[in-house]
Amino acid sequence: MDMVKDLGDYLKELAPEAVIRTGDYPRERGALDITVVLSQLSDVEKVRKYYNTSANFIQEVKRRQEEVESKLRKIEEASKAVPSLF
């Protein structure tokens, strides 16, 4: 139970305005499951970084996809001059 209290204290440091609830639920001996539910986040730096990183990643994926499509169109155009064997 000390570990659960330590985790709760750590979460309270990360999000001081958060409501942290703990409870004792039936579980197997020696096993511990922890669920963290995040909602109505006001400003968590780590989450903000994930959003920024994912936005940049999506732009990069779109750019790469456009490059691949452009190369495929060029290959298709070049192949039109080659007679088909079928």
C-alpha positions in Angstrom: 0.0 0.0 0.0 3.0 2.3 0.5 3.6 2.1 -3.3 0.1 3.2 -4.0 0.4 6.1 -1.7 3.8 7.1 -3.3 2.2 6.9 -6.8 -0.6 9.1 -5.6 1.8 11.6 -4.2 3.8 11.6 -7.4 0.7 12.2 -9.5 -0.4 15.0 -7.2 3.0 16.7 -7.9 2.5 16.4 -11.6 -1.1 17.6 -11.5 -1.7 19.5 -8.3 -5.4 20.3 -9.1 -6.2 16.6 -9.9 -8.7 14.6 -8.0 -6.9 11.4 -6.9 -9.0 8.5 -5.7 -7.7 5.2 -4.4 -9.5 2.1 -3.5 -9.0 -1.5 -2.5 -10.3 -3.9 -5.1 -10.3 -7.7 -5.1 -7.1 -8.9 -6.7 -4.9 -11.9 -6.9 -2.3 -12.2 -4.2 1.0 -10.6 -5.3 -0.6 -8.7 -8.2 -1.3 -5.0 -8.4 -3.2 -3.2 -11.1 -3.3 0.5 -11.4 -5.6 2.6 -13.7 -5.0 6.2 -14.3 -7.9 8.1 -15.9 -7.0 11.5 -17.4 -9.8 14.0 -18.2 -10.1 17.8 -18.3 -6.4 18.3 -18.5 -5.5 21.9 -17.9 -1.8 21.9 -18.7 0.6 19.0 -18.4 3.9 19.6 -20.1 4.6 16.0 -21.0 1.1 15.7 -22.7 1.6 19.0 -24.5 4.9 17.7 -25.9 3.1 14.5 -27.1 0.5 16.7 -29.0 3.2 18.8 -30.5 5.3 15.8 -31.5 2.3 14.0 -33.0 1.3 17.1 -35.0 4.7 17.4 -36.5 4.9 13.6 -37.2 1.5 13.7 -39.0 2.8 16.6 -41.3 6.0 14.6 -42.0 4.0 11.4 -42.8 1.7 13.4 -45.2 4.8 14.9 -46.9 6.4 11.5 -47.4 3.2 10.0 -48.7 2.9 12.8 -51.3 6.6 12.2 -52.3 5.9 8.4 -52.7 2.7 9.1 -54.8 4.6 11.5 -57.0 7.4 9.0 -57.6 4.8 6.3 -58.4 3.1 8.6 -60.9 6.4 9.3 -62.6 7.1 5.5 -62.8 3.7 4.9 -64.2 4.1 7.6 -66.9 7.5 6.2 -67.8 6.2 2.7 -68.1 3.5 3.7 -70.7 6.2 3.8 -73.4 7.2 0.2 -72.7 5.1 -2.3 -74.7 3.1 -4.8 -72.6 3.9 -8.5 -72.9 0.4 -9.5 -71.9 
